[in-house]
Amino acid sequence: MRVPVEWLRSVVELPAEATTEEIADRLTMYDLKLEEIVGGGITGPLTVGRVLAVQPEKQKNGKTINWCRVDVGPERNEPSVPDAPGDDVPSRGIVCGAHNFGVGDLVVVSLPGTHLPELGFEIGSRKTYGHVSDGMICSTRELGLPDDETSAAGILVLEPGSATPGDDAVTVLGLGDQTLDLEVNPDRAYALSLRGVGRDAALAFDVPFADPADRPVPSADTPAYPVRVEDPEGCPVFTALVVSGVDPTAPTPAWMARRITDAGMRSISLTVDVSNYVMLELGQPNHCYDRDRLQGDVVVRRAREGERLARRRPRAGAGGRGPRGRAAGRAGRRHPRAGRDRGGRGAGPRRRARAGRPPGADQRRADRARGGPAHVRAQRLHGRARR
């Protein structure tokens, strides 16, 4: 169970001075063993910048890059970058290959000396495409953030007015937040939710616990969509609630998407994210139906003999079977019977050794079946011809 510490603090009044390590130690005393602490690994000058000028430049390889002038705040700007586009004002010159941003946009800039765990190395100032790129304009993936419709194409563009050039991007985006990865025993299923872990944390620190489930709910007499339960023994309770006024095309709030991602799930869409958020916080599985697409009552029953669950056809390259029954696995993966994945012929020496066979064993076996290595067979044929 992944528990974002920031989310945990929203349901438990933990002492402000309590560190993540101390919280983990206290929870371990309540039999919630810590596997690892995730996140909070960004170091160095990660700052908010404003794009002042963008100059597209076509390269010999056919790629178009953007040579940009970016304002990163008075304390971090260089006094002059004469070869950058636009007016020569204090700023930084940065080369960027993405195209989903423009002049005036607020972006996140990784200046030289910044270490991003998602990349695994420290950003430096280097010459590329004929310019000295003095930093990097960051994407969501490089920052470990979930994508949305605005950032999936490349750079993370911040909301106008949400920050100013020079602001600490780690603070603005909550990138310093850490997550506890806890091992939950089968008899502690309540701890598979923020509510359950929060209750134990409140006991461990002897502090008040604000139960997220303690809130007004609609009356049982409230009109809802009709549900028919045909197996009351298997499903004694099925609760339905109609929620109206929701725009399913609206983006998920950034804070919610961040919490869901930190908890180990992927942000998908507003309705799906709200459903998953409730499940993670309360530990109650639930599902959202599109009322316009429902036909008749929602029926809860056992499967009948011969019935099969319908499933979507997988996207090309997303696993499963493709046209005509051909395997359509993910790029970079081989069928489990392929030789390379089992240490067979074509695999490297280390993989073959791990598979229990020394390097060259498969080749020697094949040579014996053919009557020896190729150069030995050639010598034998040559000798026969001479005789």
Summary of the structure (lengths in Angstrom):
residues: 387
radius of gyration: 29.1
end to end distance: 76.8
largest distance: 103.3
contacts: 1004
relative contact order: 0.12
helix: 27%
strand: 19%
